[in-house]
Amino acid sequence: MAELMTNALQQLPLAALHHELGAKMCPFAGYEMPINYPAGVMKEHIHTRTHAGLFDVSHMGQVLLQPKGDMETLALAFERLMPVDVLAVKPGRQRYGLLTNEDGGILDDLMFANRDDHYYVVVNAACKTADLAHLRAHLSDVADVIEVTDRALLALQGPDAEAVLEAIVPGTAAMRFMDVGVFGDLWISRSGYTGEDGFEISVPLDQVTAFAHSLLADTRVQPIGLGARDSLRLEAGLCLYGHDIDTTTSPVEANLTWAIQKARRTGGAREGGFAGADRILREMRDGPSRLRAGLLPDGRAPLREGVELIENEQVIGRITSGGFGPTLERPVAMGYVPTAKATVGTELTASLRGRAQGVSVADMPFFPNRYKR
């Protein structure tokens, strides 16, 4: 049975390289993914914070939206699916977006880039089939929705990422956070999901092995698995879809109102008009009943996903992400708490295997981002 399950998993284009590098592989979102390499999660995490880490994120979905008419018509149609100002994103720039449902919940979080005559979208692996169906159902009148299946996706993250990539792809050092560009066959954005400065690089399948080897030939670069990617994004206070956000969570509850630009808010130039606008704009006006908050557990025991927050023997909240933060050298967590208890410094109680453990609400990110703006 285990063999059948393994065979059912999709393989990354760099699967052979991951095995060659000694990766421990595990199932994730339908793919066999590297969870860590022989150095281990802690060292991979610290290496990314101090030098540069190479991540294989080829499991994520890459999609092109090619307008059947003009880009403005497509932008306005895309805005009906997201509480995000798509129209204001200039050519050569990228923005974080949130697909929402009619109830105001989050279908997926994504990145989209204006590449002058089309949009390039990167979506989560577990959601990409549903996202493609959703985009086609709502945008096919104004755009061709094309899944990109002939490219891999790599991320190079960390303070040495700029120097490493510039040596191989001249011109990339001039990019700023959320810039996008085409360099020969490479589609590059200055972004990532670790809180570090870095790049995401879409590479043709027939070139990705050689390109990965060229990056790893630099002694400042080490391969990094999903384990460290998770601890890095947790320290950066970034949501993981399916854990911190899902179809029941609104962007307001998730503390992602920074992703809703002025033009889409009440009184804005293009107020509302997106899926779930009634709930989302109401929560922005009146406040939600709960909020995603940063949490610092007392002691050294991590509070992981599913741990309940209690008060007077009643469950008042729940941890959605938690673990040990290697940079901070202490456990960190995120979870949903009643809005009235989301103020920084508020003391709460978690139930860890039936034992009460103190936890306090903290500012996020836990570790400051180092994007090149």
N, C-alpha and C positions, 0 to 999 in steps of 0.2 A: 504493500500500500504506500509506504514511504517513497519507494522508487517511482511508483506511478505519479505521486504528487510532485516529486522532483522533476520528472519528465514533462509534467504539465506546465512547469514554470517557463516563462519566456527568458531567453538568454540575452544578456547585454552584448553589444558589439565587441566590447573589450573583455569578454568572459575569460578568454584564454590568458590574457595578461594578468587579470586578477588572480587566477589560479597560480600562474608563474610567480607572482609576487607573494604568494603564501596567504592569500586572503581567506578568512573564515567567511563562508557564504551562508546566506539565510534567505528564506522567502520574504518578499515584501512587495505588496501591490501587484502580485502576479509575476514578479521577476525574481530570479536568483541574484541577490545583491551582495556586495562585500560589506559585512558588518564591521570588520576591523582587519588589520594586517598584523604581522608578528609584533610590531612595536606596542600594540595595544591602544585602547581608546584614550587613556589618560595622556600618553605621549603624543598621540596623533592630535589631540585637542591642543595641547601646549605648542606643538610644532606649528600648527596653523596660526595660532596667536602670535608666534614669534618669527616665523619665516613664511612658508607658503605650502598650502595643502592642495592636492589635486583630487577632485571628487568626480566620480562618474555618475552623472544624473540623466543618463540616456533613457531611463525609464519614463521620464516626464514627457508629456505630449507637446509636440510642436505643431502649430497650426498657422496657415496663412489665410487671411481674409482679403480676397482680391475683389475690389468693387466692380460691379457691373455698370455703374455710372460714375459718379464723382465721389471723392473721399469724404466730402462733407455729409452727403446723404448716408454713407456707411457709418460715419461717426455718430450721427444722430440716431440711427437704428441701433447701434451698439450701446448707446446711452440708455436705451429703453430696457436693457438687460442688467445695467449696473448703475449704482448711485455715484457715478464717477464722471468727471469732466473729460470726456474723450476728445471733444472738439478742440480743446486748448493744447493738446499734446502736439508739439511741432515735429516736423520731420527730423529724424535723428535723435529723438528722445523716447524714453520708455516710462511707464507709470504702473503702479500697483493697482489692481482692480479686483472687484468682488462681484461675481455673478450671484444675483439674489432671486429667491422665488416669490410668489405672490403673497406669501405670509411674512415676508421680510427676513426669512432665514437665508443662510449662505450656502449656495450650491457648490461653490469652489472659490478659492482665491487664486489669482493669476498675475502674470506680467504681460503687458501688451506694449508694442513699440510701433510708432509711426515710421514706416520706411518709405515715405514720400508717396508712393503709388499703391501701397497696400499696408495692412497691419500684420505684424508677426506676434503670435500669442503663445505663451508657454503656460501649460496647465499641469495640475497634479496628476500623477500616474494613475491613482485609484479612481479619478474622476474623468479621465480623458474620453472614454467611450460615451459617457452621459453628456459631457460637455460638447462633444462633436455633434451629437444628436440635437442638443439644445440650440447650439449655434446655427445648425442647418435649418431647424424648424423656424427660427425667428429671423435669420438674416439672408436666407437663400434668394429672396426677392431682390436684394441689393448687392449680394456678394457671392462669389464662389468660396465655399468653406473647404479648404484643402488640408488634409492631414499630411504632415511631412514624415515620410517613412524611410528616406534615404540619407538621413543624417543622425549622428550621435550628438550628445550634449555633455560638455565637460564644464566644471567650475574650478577656477584657480583662485584661491582665497588666502589672504594674509598680507602682512606688511611688505614682503618681498615679491608679491605677485606682479606689481607694475614693472619692476626691473627685469624679472624673468621673462615676462611676455614681450616686453619691448625688444629684448635681444633676439627674439624669434620672429615677432611680428612688429616691425618698426611702425611707429605712428600711434600705437595704442596707449602710450604713456600720456598723450595729450588729452585723452578722454576723461570726462568728469562723471561723477555718480549719475547713473541713469542715462548716459549717452549710449547710443547704439551706432554701429558702423559695419560696413562690409569691407573686409581686407582679403582680396583675392577670393578664395572659396570659403573663407571663414566669416560667419556672422557673429559679431562680438558685441556684448553689452557690458558696461561697467556696473556690475551689480552682483548680487549673491544673497545667500540666506544664512550668513554666519555672524553678521555684524562687522565683519572685516572689509576693508577695501579689497576689491578683486574683480574678477571677470567671469561671465558665462560665455562659452564658446561653442557655437554649433558647427560641427565638422562633418564633411561628407564621409559616409561609411568607409569608403575605400581609402581614406586618408587618416582615419582616426587612430589606428594603431601606431603609425609612424609619428603622428603629432604627439600622442601621449608619451611615446619614448623620448621625443625631443624635449618635452617638459621635464620628464623624470631624470634626464641626463644632467640637469642642473642640480647640484647638491643641495640647493636651498629648497627643493621640492620633494615632498614625500606623498605617497598615496594615502588617502584618508577614507575611512568607511562610514557607514550610516551611523554607527555608534557615536563617533565624535561629531558628526554633522548634527545629531540631535542635541548633544550637550552644548555645542556652540550656539545653535539657534535658541536654546532655552536661556542661556546667559544673555543673549541679545534681546530676549523678551518677544520673540517672533512666534506667531501661531503655527501650529501643525494641524493641517486640515484632518478632520475625523477625530481629533482629540480636543483641541481648544476651540474649534469652530466646526459647525455642521449645519444641517438644514433647519435646525430649530433655533440656532443662535443668530441674533441680529448683529449687524456691524456695530450698533451702539452698545449693546451688551458686551461685545467682544473688545470694546475700547479701541475701535478702529475708525472712529469718526474723523481722524486726520486724513483718511483715504476718501472722504466725501468733501469735494471741493465746494467753495462758496456758490458757484454757479448752479449747483444741484440742490442746495439747501433752501429752506423757506426764505422767500424774498430774493432768491438768486435769479440770474438771467434765464435759466432753464430749470426752474424749481420742479422737483418731483418728476413724474412721468416715467419712473422706473419701477420694475417689479418690487412690490413690498413697500412702496413709498409711504402709504398711510401709516404703517407701523413705525417705519424707520424715522420719518419726520416727526411723528408724535413722540417717540422716545427721545429724539433730540430736543424737543421742546419741553417735555415734562420729566424726562429722566427715566431710565429703565428700572425695573425692580431689582436687577442684579447686574454685577459688572465683573469682567475678567480683571483680576488683580495679581500683582506680584506678591509672593509670599516667601518669607525667610523662616524656616523651621528652627526651633531651638535645638541645640545639640548637634550631633553628627549624623543622625539617622535620616536618610532622605525620605520625603513624603512623595510617593509616586501616584500615578494616575489612579483614580478611584477612591483614594482616601477621603473619608467624610470629615467635614468641619461641623462641629456640634456646639450647641448652646442649650443649657437646661434640658439635656438629654434629647434634644430635637436636632435633626440634620438641617443645617442652614446653608450648606455649600459643599463643594466637592473639588478636589484637586484634579486638574485635567492634564498637567504635565509636571513632572518632578524628577529630580535626580541630584547627583553631586556635580557641582560646578568646579571643574579642575582649576580654572583661572582664579576663582574666588576662594578655593580651598574650603568650601562649605556647601551644604545642601541648599538648593533653590527650588522654587516651584511656582506654578501659576494655577489659578483656579477661579471659580465663580463664587462670589460672596454677595450678600445683600448690599445694595448700593450704600445704605446708611453705614455699613461697616467697611467700606472700601477706602477710607481715608488712611493715608500713609501713617504708620505707627500704631494702628489699631491692633490690639492683642486678641487673638482668636485661639480656639482649641481644636486640635485634630484628634481623631480616633485612630490610632495606629495599632492594629491588631488588638483592639479593645482597650488599649492603654491611652490615657490622655497625654497629648504632647502640645506644648505651646508653639504658636506660630504668629508672626507679626506681618502686617501688610507693609509692602515696601515699594519704592519707586522702581519702574522699569525704564530702560533696560538695566539688568543687574550689572552688566559690563558695558561701558559706553561704546557706541559704534565708532568706527574709524573710516567712514566713507570719505572719498576725495571729492569735495564739493567745489 
